[in-house]
Amino acid sequence: PDSLLGAAQALEKDHEFLLKGDVFTKDMIETILEMRVRDYDALRLRPHPHEFSMYYDV
């Protein structure tokens, strides 16, 4: 994956190996996924510092 969202999507599709041996629970994985998607949304809704300097730092 090349982004936080891509990593979350990959984890959502393939996480069975983390459930083996009681390393993680399904609830833990779902919580982690929810947190990462919220993080992604928070970042995507704001300008990147480079973008800000290109367009707003006049």
N, C-alpha and C positions, 0 to 999 in steps of 0.2 A: 504493500500500500504506500501511496505517496502523500497521504494527508491523514490528519486525525480522523476525519470522517471515514476515509477508506479503511483505516485500521479498525475502527469500530464496526464497520460493515463486515470486514473479514472475520473479526472475532464472533460476531453474531452468527455467521454461517458455519464457523468451524471452532467449536469450543468443547466438544465432547472429551477431548484428551485432558482438559483441565478438571473435569468432573471425576476422573479416575483417581482412586486412592484418597478421596475426600480432600483434595488440595483446595478446591473451590466448590462452593455450592451454586446451584442454578440462580438463587436469589442474589448472591454476590456478583455473579457475572452480569445479570440484568441491571443491577445497581451501577456497576462500573460502566456499562454501555450507556445508561441514561445520563450519567455524569459527563461522559466524554462527548455525547451529542449536545448536551447543554453547553459545554465548553466551546465546541465547534461553532454553535449558533452565536454565542457571545462574541467570538472573534470575527465571524463573517459579517456581523452587523455593524462593525466599526472599521474605519479606515486603518490600513496598515501605516506605520510611521513613515515608510518611504513614499507611499501614496500621498500622505498628508503633506510631506515636504515638496512633492512635485506639484501639487495643485492648490494647496491652501497657504503655503508659506510665501506669500507674495510681498 
